[in-house]
Amino acid sequence: MPRAERASPAANQSPPSSDQRERPSEKWRATLGALAARRWRALTPAAPTSAWWVPGRVELLGKHTDYGGGRSLLCAIDRGIYLLAAARRDDTIRVWDAVQGEGISFAGKAGAVPGAAAWAVYPGVVAQRLAQDFPGVGGGADVVFASNLPPASGMSSSSALMIAVFLGLAAGTSILEQLGGREQWAAYVAAVEGGKAWRGAGSAAGVGTHGGSEDHTAILCCKSGTWSQFSFCPVRHEADYAAPHGCQLVIGVSGVVAQKTGAARAAYNRAARLGGAVLEVWNAAAGRTGTPLAATLNDACASGPEAVRAALKRARHAEFTAPELEARLEQFWLESAVLIPAAGAALTRGDWNALGEIVAQSQHAAEHALGNQVPETVALVALARAHGAIAASAFGAGFGGAVWALAPAPEAEIFRAAWQQAYCSQFPQRAASSQFFLTAAAPAAARMT
């Protein structure tokens, strides 16, 4: 299917109904809910008291911008986690993965035991932090979850698990009300994951990554049939755009593991650290001139990047070279201040050709300035465009993971198969671990019972 210019659908065309868009989510909720229920019955005779659906997410634009106070363009997807939970009378927390057939048990205040399943760190960190931040609220619980999110693939399977466990443990307590609305829930779980303080309370051990709240915001706040724009530090909803009409979102999972708690963590944290280093240089320069210090990289660039760029050229940093710092600044500014607003304008007028070029600029900056791409994700983007994708980009933390592509809806399944075949021919060693599937902009996390 060769790439070709396409006329943009009329901007006033209405998107498919929410019922149409929610149907895949409903199918997965039913399938995974039944699997979780079977495991629950084998685990305990007591009935679950809450059930939650927690989706994965796609970062359409906004590569490594959230923890710098920048913007992201996001949607939830129709794959996710179904979780059942019920409180216990003791302090024991039992969590069972119904798909993998693995379970863990630990005292809530202590966190997950060392040497448990790799995923155990996530519910362990959540339980330990809730016990610290909300003493006397909640306690032990039985939890069963079933997920069809490809792990360590950029769709936030780990953040989704943390959110699902958080919701399951918080249900029936005052925790959700104490935190406030969903944006505050997202910010809180992001703080838990990153080991950061929350509203004056002390910090605690997270999972070891230095990220922001983009994943959590998308999972908890996005809407069906919608691409949503947020800015961060703090979380602010800025705009909603109807998902491109007549187009289909297709995901290509590279098969290169991008596990936040694994070998990719150091590379991920280095990219995050670069943004912090740019802010350090700016604040050092600002302090010498009496300029107010900036809390985030976005604050530093409030009047444009020129002054920050000049400070970087004059400064020396103990960890990074000036070109590295300058490249990170340019990537952040381009992504957050230029490309995302331009993408919103293109979505509003239904100009998919313009959207494709905007997304291509974001991918180019990821490859050449941010430096978080691997040969497989670079190839996935190029192959998607060569086979007719309107737009394509890697997403998530990087250093592996997945690529999203936007294809004309009538040709989406043909495109998916051709994209998969081309990728597996180029990277046969990744064929067994790669996945290619259609998805949609789906509803956010929701309580089922």
C-alpha positions in Angstrom: 0.0 0.0 0.0 2.1 2.9 -1.2 2.1 6.2 0.7 0.1 8.9 -1.0 -1.3 12.4 -0.3 -4.8 12.3 0.9 -7.5 14.9 0.9 -8.5 15.8 4.4 -12.0 14.8 5.5 -14.3 17.7 6.2 -13.6 19.3 9.6 -17.3 19.3 10.5 -17.7 15.5 10.0 -18.9 14.0 13.3 -16.8 11.2 14.7 -18.2 7.7 15.3 -20.5 7.5 18.2 -19.2 6.7 21.7 -21.0 3.4 21.6 -19.0 2.4 18.5 -15.8 3.5 20.0 -16.4 1.8 23.3 -17.3 -1.6 21.9 -13.7 -3.0 21.9 -13.2 -1.9 25.5 -16.4 -3.6 26.4 -15.2 -6.8 24.8 -11.9 -6.8 26.7 -13.6 -5.8 29.9 -15.9 -8.8 29.6 -13.1 -11.2 28.7 -10.7 -10.1 31.3 -13.4 -9.6 34.0 -14.4 -13.3 33.5 -10.8 -14.4 33.8 -10.3 -12.3 37.0 -13.5 -13.6 38.5 -12.5 -17.3 38.0 -9.2 -16.6 39.8 -11.0 -14.7 42.5 -13.3 -17.7 43.2 -10.2 -19.9 43.5 -8.6 -17.5 45.9 -11.3 -16.7 48.4 -15.0 -17.5 49.1 -15.7 -13.8 49.9 -17.2 -11.7 47.2 -15.2 -8.8 45.7 -16.5 -5.4 46.8 -15.2 -3.3 43.9 -14.2 -3.9 40.3 -12.2 -1.5 38.1 -11.3 -1.2 34.5 -8.0 0.7 33.9 -6.9 1.2 30.3 -3.5 1.7 28.8 -2.6 4.9 27.0 -0.9 6.3 23.9 1.2 9.4 24.0 0.4 10.9 20.6 2.7 13.8 21.2 4.7 15.0 24.2 7.9 13.0 24.4 9.6 13.6 27.8 7.7 16.9 28.3 5.5 16.2 31.3 8.1 16.3 34.1 9.3 19.6 32.7 5.9 21.2 33.0 5.2 20.9 29.3 2.3 19.6 27.2 1.2 16.2 26.0 -1.5 15.0 23.5 -2.9 11.8 24.9 -5.6 9.1 24.6 -6.6 6.0 26.5 -6.8 2.8 24.5 -9.2 -0.1 24.5 -6.8 -2.6 26.1 -6.2 -2.5 29.8 -6.5 -4.2 33.3 -9.6 -5.5 35.0 -9.2 -5.6 38.8 -11.3 -7.0 41.6 -10.7 -6.1 45.2 -12.1 -6.5 48.7 -10.8 -5.4 52.1 -9.5 -7.9 54.6 -9.7 -7.7 58.4 -5.9 -8.0 58.8 -3.0 -6.1 57.4 -2.2 -8.7 54.7 -2.4 -7.8 51.1 -2.7 -10.6 48.5 -2.4 -9.7 44.8 -2.9 -12.3 42.1 -2.1 -12.0 38.3 -4.9 -14.1 36.7 -3.2 -14.2 33.3 0.3 -15.2 34.5 -1.0 -17.4 37.4 1.3 -15.6 39.9 0.5 -14.3 43.3 2.2 -12.3 46.1 1.3 -11.8 49.7 2.8 -9.2 52.0 2.1 -6.9 55.0 0.7 -3.7 53.6 3.1 -1.4 55.5 6.1 -3.4 54.5 5.6 -3.5 50.7 6.2 -6.5 48.4 8.7 -9.1 49.5 12.1 -9.2 47.6 12.4 -11.9 45.1 8.7 -11.9 44.1 7.4 -11.7 40.5 8.8 -8.7 38.6 5.5 -6.9 38.6 5.2 -7.2 42.4 7.1 -4.0 43.0 4.2 -1.9 41.7 1.4 -3.0 44.1 4.0 -3.2 46.9 5.0 0.5 46.4 1.4 1.6 46.2 0.4 -0.3 49.4 3.4 0.9 51.4 2.8 4.5 50.3 -0.9 4.5 51.1 -0.1 3.2 54.6 2.4 6.0 55.1 0.3 8.9 53.7 -3.1 7.7 55.1 -2.4 6.1 58.4 -5.4 4.4 59.9 -7.3 4.4 56.6 -7.7 1.1 54.9 -5.7 -2.0 55.6 -5.3 -5.4 54.1 -7.0 -6.5 50.9 -7.4 -9.3 48.4 -6.7 -8.2 44.8 -7.0 -10.0 41.5 -6.2 -8.5 38.2 -6.1 -9.6 34.5 -4.4 -7.5 31.9 -3.9 -7.6 28.1 -1.5 -4.7 28.0 1.8 -5.7 26.4 4.3 -5.3 29.2 7.2 -2.8 29.0 5.9 -1.6 25.6 5.2 2.1 26.1 1.4 1.7 26.8 1.9 2.3 30.6 1.2 -1.2 31.7 3.2 -0.5 35.0 1.4 2.8 35.7 -1.9 1.2 34.8 -1.2 -1.6 37.4 -0.3 1.0 40.0 -3.5 2.9 39.3 -5.6 -0.2 39.4 -4.2 -1.3 42.7 -4.5 2.2 44.1 -8.2 2.3 43.1 -8.8 -1.2 44.5 -7.2 -0.4 47.9 -8.8 3.1 48.1 -12.3 1.9 47.3 -14.5 2.0 50.4 -12.2 4.4 52.2 -12.0 8.2 52.3 -8.8 8.3 50.3 -10.2 9.3 47.0 -12.3 12.0 48.5 -9.3 13.3 50.5 -7.2 13.6 47.3 -9.9 15.4 45.3 -10.7 14.9 41.6 -9.2 12.7 39.0 -6.4 15.0 38.1 -5.3 14.9 41.7 -5.5 11.1 41.8 -3.2 11.1 38.7 -0.7 13.5 40.3 -0.7 11.4 43.5 -0.1 8.1 41.9 2.7 9.7 39.8 4.3 10.9 43.0 4.0 7.4 44.4 5.6 5.9 41.4 8.4 8.5 41.3 9.0 8.4 45.1 8.1 12.1 45.5 6.5 14.0 48.3 2.9 14.8 48.2 1.3 17.9 49.8 3.9 18.2 52.5 4.0 14.5 53.4 7.3 12.8 53.2 8.6 11.0 50.2 9.1 7.3 50.0 10.8 4.7 47.8 9.1 4.7 44.3 9.9 2.3 41.5 13.2 4.1 40.6 12.1 6.2 37.6 12.2 10.0 37.4 9.2 10.7 35.4 6.0 12.8 35.5 2.3 12.3 35.6 1.4 12.1 31.9 0.7 8.3 31.9 -1.5 8.6 35.0 -3.4 11.6 33.7 -4.2 9.9 30.4 -5.4 6.7 32.1 -7.6 8.5 34.6 -8.8 11.6 32.7 -9.0 10.9 28.9 -12.3 10.5 27.1 -13.8 8.1 24.6 -13.3 9.2 20.9 -11.1 12.0 22.0 -7.4 13.1 21.9 -6.8 15.3 25.0 -4.2 17.9 25.6 -2.8 18.4 29.1 0.0 20.4 30.6 1.7 19.4 33.8 3.3 20.5 37.1 0.5 20.9 38.0 -1.9 18.9 35.8 -4.1 21.1 33.7 -6.5 20.1 31.0 -6.1 22.4 28.0 -8.2 21.0 25.1 -10.1 18.1 23.7 -10.1 17.1 20.0 -12.3 14.6 18.3 -10.1 11.6 17.2 -9.5 11.9 13.5 -12.6 10.8 11.6 -12.2 8.1 9.0 -8.9 7.1 10.6 -7.8 4.1 12.7 -5.1 4.0 15.4 -2.8 1.0 14.9 -0.1 0.0 17.4 3.2 -1.8 16.5 5.0 -3.2 19.5 8.7 -3.5 18.7 9.4 -6.4 21.0 12.3 -4.4 22.5 11.6 -4.4 26.2 11.5 -0.9 27.7 11.1 -2.0 31.3 11.2 1.0 33.7 12.6 -1.2 36.5 15.0 -3.0 34.2 18.1 -2.2 32.1 16.3 0.7 30.3 15.8 2.6 33.5 19.3 4.3 33.5 18.8 5.5 30.0 15.3 6.7 30.7 16.5 8.5 33.8 19.3 10.1 31.9 16.9 11.7 29.5 14.9 13.0 32.5 18.1 14.2 34.1 19.0 16.2 31.0 15.9 18.3 31.4 16.7 18.9 35.0 20.2 19.9 34.1 18.9 22.5 31.7 16.8 24.0 34.5 19.8 24.0 36.9 21.9 25.9 34.4 19.1 28.5 33.9 18.5 28.9 37.6 22.2 29.4 38.3 22.3 32.1 35.6 19.1 33.6 36.9 20.3 33.7 40.5 23.3 35.8 39.4 21.1 38.4 37.8 18.4 38.5 40.3 15.8 36.9 38.0 13.2 34.8 39.8 14.1 31.1 39.8 12.0 28.7 37.7 10.2 25.7 39.2 10.1 23.8 35.8 11.8 23.9 32.4 8.5 25.3 31.0 8.6 28.1 33.5 12.2 28.9 32.4 11.1 29.1 28.8 8.0 31.2 29.6 9.1 34.1 27.5 10.7 31.9 24.9 13.8 29.7 24.8 16.3 32.4 23.7 17.5 33.4 27.2 17.8 29.8 28.3 19.7 29.0 25.1 22.2 31.8 25.8 22.7 30.6 29.4 23.5 27.1 28.1 26.1 28.4 25.7 27.9 30.2 28.5 27.7 27.5 31.1 29.6 24.3 31.9 27.8 21.4 33.5 29.5 18.6 35.5 27.5 15.8 33.9 26.5 17.0 30.4 28.1 18.8 27.5 26.7 22.1 26.2 25.5 20.5 22.9 23.6 17.8 24.9 21.9 20.4 27.0 21.0 22.6 24.0 19.6 19.6 22.1 17.4 18.7 25.1 16.1 22.3 25.3 15.3 22.5 21.6 13.5 19.2 21.7 11.4 20.2 24.7 10.5 23.6 23.3 9.7 22.2 19.9 7.5 19.4 21.2 5.6 21.3 23.9 5.3 24.9 22.6 5.3 24.4 18.8 4.2 21.0 17.6 1.4 20.2 20.0 -0.4 23.5 19.4 0.1 23.0 15.7 -1.3 19.5 16.0 -4.4 20.8 17.8 -5.0 23.3 15.0 -4.6 20.5 12.4 -7.1 18.3 14.2 -9.5 21.2 14.5 -9.5 21.8 10.7 -9.3 18.1 9.8 -6.0 18.5 8.0 -4.4 15.0 8.3 -1.6 15.8 5.9 -0.4 18.6 8.1 -0.8 16.3 11.1 1.4 13.8 9.5 4.2 16.3 9.0 3.9 17.6 12.5 4.2 14.1 14.0 7.2 13.5 11.7 9.0 16.5 13.2 8.4 15.1 16.7 9.8 11.7 15.7 12.9 13.4 14.1 13.5 15.3 17.3 13.2 12.1 19.3 15.8 10.4 17.2 18.3 13.2 16.8 17.9 15.4 19.9 16.2 13.4 22.7 18.1 10.3 21.7 15.6 7.8 23.1 15.0 5.7 20.0 16.4 2.3 19.0 16.8 0.9 15.5 13.5 -1.1 15.8 11.3 1.9 16.7 13.0 4.1 14.0 12.3 1.3 11.4 8.7 0.9 12.6 8.0 4.6 12.0 9.6 4.6 8.6 7.8 1.3 7.5 4.5 2.7 8.7 4.8 5.8 6.6 6.1 3.8 3.6 3.0 1.5 3.8 0.5 4.4 3.8 0.2 5.7 7.4 -1.1 9.2 7.7 1.1 9.7 10.7 3.4 7.6 12.8 5.6 8.1 15.9 7.3 6.2 18.7 5.8 6.9 22.1 6.4 6.4 25.8 9.7 6.5 27.7 11.6 5.2 24.6 14.6 2.9 24.4 12.3 0.2 23.0 8.5 0.0 23.3 6.0 0.8 20.6 5.0 3.0 17.7 1.5 4.3 16.9 0.3 4.8 13.4 -2.8 6.5 12.0 -4.2 4.7 9.0 -7.3 5.2 6.8 -10.0 3.2 8.5 -11.2 1.2 5.5 -7.6 0.0 4.9 -6.6 -0.4 8.6 -6.4 -4.2 8.8 -4.6 -4.4 5.4 -2.2 -1.8 6.7 -1.6 -3.6 10.0 -0.8 -6.9 8.3 1.6 -5.3 5.8 3.3 -3.2 8.5 3.8 -6.3 10.6 5.1 -8.4 7.7 7.6 -5.7 6.7 8.9 -5.2 10.2 9.2 -8.9 10.9 11.1 -9.4 7.6 13.5 -6.6 8.7 13.9 -7.8 12.3 13.2 -11.5 12.3 14.6 -11.8 15.8 11.7 -9.6 17.0 8.9 -11.5 15.3 7.9 -13.6 18.2 7.9 -10.8 20.8 6.3 -8.1 18.5 2.6 -7.3 18.4 0.5 -5.3 15.9 -3.2 -4.4 16.7 -5.9 -1.9 16.1 -7.2 0.3 18.9 -9.2 3.4 19.5 -9.4 6.5 21.7 -11.2 4.8 24.6 -12.7 5.8 28.0 -10.6 6.4 31.1 -10.5 4.2 34.1 -13.9 3.4 35.5 -15.5 1.5 38.4 -17.5 -1.5 37.2 -19.1 -2.3 40.6 
